[in-house]
Amino acid sequence: MMSKLDPDELRAMMARPWDVLERAGARHWAAEPPEAHLRAAQELYDLGRQHHDWPSAEERAADLAAHQRLARLLQRADLGLARR
């Protein structure tokens, strides 16, 4: 089960300059040679194989349920804004 979010932490996260961070990441990867992309993908793959028991089936199910709940909440919020 997910713990309750701290409103101050949530506000701080939302206040981050996400557009600046996204552009910086795009510039970084654009400057990297294809081998770096392959290396990063291989490292992620290897990490996943090292932890083949994580997340557990129960954790995956809980994560899916949380994403589905969030999607429903976002859809409701969007519908509410569209009615204004």
QUIKA-V254092 format. One line per field, one symbol per residue. ss: DSSP state (H for helix, E for strand, C for the rest). psi: psi as a letter, one per 20 degrees, with the letter a starting at -180 (. if undefined). burial: + if it has 24 or more other ideal C-beta (glycine too) atoms within 12 Angstrom, else -. A space follows every 50 residues. Layout:
ss->???
psi->???
burial->???
This chain:
ss->CCCCCCHHHHHHHHCCCHHHHHHHHHHHHHHCCHHHHHHHHHHHHHHHHH CCCCCCHHHHHHHHHHHHHHHHHHHHHHHHHHCC
psi->qprqqphghgggghiqmhhggghggggghhiqrhhhggggggggggghhh lijpqrhghgghggggggggggghgggghhhhi.
burial->-------------------------------------------------- ----------------------------------
